[in-house]
Amino acid sequence: MQGLLDKSECVLEWINIFNKYLEFFIRNFGKSALVSGKQHLDQINDSLRVIYEGLFGSKDGNPVEKLKERFEKLKSADIVDVWAYWPLERGGLGLVNPFIGIMSLREAYVDINDEDNFSKLPLQDKDLWEEMKKEHERRYGIPGNSGPAINSYPPREIPLLPTWTEYIAKRETELSHWYYRYLRLLERPAPKTPTVSDKFWKLDAPIPEGEYEKSYMMWLFSYYETQLTLHFGSVKFINSKLLPMSMIANIQKTKVQH
C-alpha cells in the first residue's frame, strides 16, 4: 500500500488507492456481531491505528496532511479536512475516514443493554429442570419412576423424567433458550445514526440508501457541518449537476493495479 501511494501520480489516484486498501482491511476484519461485542471494534480501531502509524509515522497521522506533503499543488492551497473527506459526487475529494464507521457501530452498543454471553443460561437450565420435576411429581406422584400411574384406570405408563445430566445434554439440540441466545449473538447491530439538521436532507445528490453508507454520510455531515458553513458559506458549495458524474463513477470503479 505504501509503495503504491508513493508511486501515485495524481491526488485522485492516491485517494483511490487509499480508499480501496482501507475497504479491503475493513472487510477482512470481519463484521461485528454481538458475540464479539465492543472488543472486536476496539481491535479494529487499534489495527487501523497501526496501519496509520506505518503510513504516516503516527497512530494519529492525518492522511490530509500527507496529501499536502505528497502533492505540490496542495501545499499552497487552503485545504480543509471537510473538503478532502466530502464525497466526490458532492464536490469533495472523496477520502474515506474509516474511524467514522467504527464509531457509529460502537455507539450502537451504548443502547444495547444485554449481557451477550451464555453465563446465565445454566442457571435457567436448573430452574426449568426443577419446574419440570415438580410438574412430573404433581401429575404422576412418583418422581422420575416408570410404571403404572397411581389411581389410573386403565393403568398407563408414567413417562420417565430426564435426569439432570440427560436434560443438559440437549442444550445444543432441544433447549430453546440456548437456541435463541445463539441466534441473538449472531445479530449484527445496525450503526447508530446521529441527529442532523434539516440542511442534511436538502443536500444535492441523492442521500445514500444503504444502511452503513447513509449512517457514514450522516456522521460526516454532523461532524463537519460547522466547518462546511464557515469555510464555504453553505453546506451545498457546488452544484452537483455541474460535476462530471461519469468520470467520478469511473474513478470509483477503478481497480488498484499492483
N, C-alpha and C positions, 0 to 999 in steps of 0.2 A: 504493500500500500504506500509506504513512504517513497519507494523508488518511482512508482507511477506518478505520485503527486509532484515529485521533483522534476519529472520529465514533461509534465503538462505544459502546453504552450499558450493556453488562454484561461481566463477566470472560470468560464462555464465548464470547461473540461476538468479543471481542478475540482470544482464543486461536484460535478457528476461522479468523479472517481470517489471523492469523499463520501457522498451520499450512498452510492452503491455498496461500498465496503461496510459502512455503518449498518445498512439494511441487512447485509449478509451476516454481520455479527449478531445483531438483534434477533434475526430469525433463528440462528443456531444456538442462541442462549436458551431458546425454548419458551413456550407460552407459560404464563404464570397462573397456576391453579391454586385453589385454596389449600391443597395438601402441602404445598411448598411455602405458602404464606409470604410475608414480607421479607423473610430471609432470602428468598430467591431474588427478589427485586433489589435487595441490598447487594447481593453478589453480582448482579448485572451492573449495577451502578459502580461498584468497585472495579469491575473488569473494564468498563468504559474509561474510568479514570486512568487505569494502567495504559490503555491504548492512547489516550490523550497525552500522557506523560511521554510515551515513545515518539509521538508525532510532534509535540510542541514543547517538550522539555519540562513540562509541569503538569501535574494532575488537574490543575485548574487552568490549563492552557486554553487560549481562545483562538479558534480557527479563523475568526475575522481578522485578528491581528496577524496571523500567519499569512493570510491572503494579501494584506497590505505590504508585508515584508517580501512576499514572493513576486508580486507584480508591480512594476514601476508605475503604471498608470494609477494604481490605487493608493500609492504612497502619499501623493499630494492631494488626493480627493478627500472630501469631507464625508467619510463612510461611517454611518451609524449602524449599530448592530441590527436594528429592525429591518433596514433595507437589505442586509445580507440574508437574514432569515425569512424575509417575506417571500411568499411563493412566486415563482416565475410568472405564472398566469395572472398575477396581480401587480406586476411591475417590479418585483424584487429579484434577488439573485437565486433564491430557492435553496439556500443552505439549510440542511436539516439539523435540528438540535435534538439528539436522542434522549437527553435527560428530561425533556418535557413529557414524552410518552411514558417513561418510567415513573415520573412524579404523578401523572394522572392516575396510573394504576395503584400506586402506593396510597394516594388519597382515598381511593375506593375502599381500602381496608379500614379506614377510620370509622366507616359506617357499618362495618360487619362485626357484630357482637357475637362471636362464635368461637368456641374452642375447637379448632379444626384438627382434631386427632381422635383416637379411639379410647382415651383413658377412662371415660365414664361408662362405656358400653359393658364392661364386665360387671359393674355394679347393677346395671339394668338387667343383665342376664340373671343375676342372683334374685332380683325382685320378681322377675317374670316366672322363673322356675319355682319360687316359693308360692306364688299365686296359683300356678298350675298344680302344685302339690296339694294346696288347701282345697282347690276345686275338686280334685280327684277324691280326696277324703270325704268331702261333702256329698258327692254324688254316689260313691260306692262304699264308703265306710271303712274300707281296708286299704290303707295307703300303699300303693306300689305292688300289691299282690294280684295274681291272676287266679281265677277260679269262679265259681258261681256267685253272682251278686246276692247279697243278703236280702231277704224278703222280696224276692223277684220270682214271678211265675209268668210264663215258663222261665226256668233258670237261664241266665245269659252270662256270657263270659265278661269279666272285667278287663278292660284294656290295661296293658302294662304302663306304668308311669315311667318315663325315661329317667334314668339315673342322671345325676348332675354331670358326670363325665360324658354320657351319651348326648345330653342336651347341648353342652357347649361344643361338642364335636361337629354340630350342624351350623356353626357360625357362618361359614363361607357358602353354605348351600341353602339353608332354610330359614334362618333368623332374619326377619325383615328389617329390624332396626340396624343391623350391621350392613345390610344391603343398601339401605337409604343413606347411611352415613358415607359409605363408599362412593355412591353417586354424588353426594354433596361435595365431597373432597375433590372430585374431578371437575367441578364447576370452575369456570374462569371468570373472575369479577370483571364487569364492564368498567372501562375507565371513567373516572368521575369528571363531570363537565363543570366548569366554573360558571359563575353568574357574569354575564356580559351585558354591556349597554346596548341600547337599541341600534346604535351605529353598526354593530356587527352584522345585523340582519339586512342592512342596506348596502353592504359591500358589493362591488361589481364582481362579476363571475359567480357561478353557482357555488353555494355552500356545499362542501363535501358530504356525500350521503353515507359513506362508510362510518361505522361507529368510532373506530380509532382515528380515522382521518379527520372526522368532524371534531372530535374531542381535542386533537392536536391543534387544529386551527383556532378553536375557541380559547385554548390556553395561550397560544401565541398572541392572539389579539388582546386577551386580558392582560398579559404581561407587558406588551409593547404599545398599548393604545395611547398612553400619555406621550411616549417618545414619537409615535407617528404624528400626533397632533402638533406637538411642539416643533418638530423638525420640518414637516411637510405642510402643516396648516390644516390637514384633513386626513382622515383615515383612508380616503379614496384619493390618492395623489396622482393617479394616472387613469386614463380611460382604457379599460381592458379591451375595448373594441379596436384600439389602435395597435395592440400588441400582435406580433406575428405568431399566432397560436400554433400554426402548423410547424413552424421552426421549433417552438417550445416543446411541442409533443415529440418531435424527432430527437431533441436533446435528452428528454426524459427517458426515451426508449433506447438510447444509445448504450450498447454494452461496453463494459470496460475491457479493453484489449490488453492482455498480459504479455 
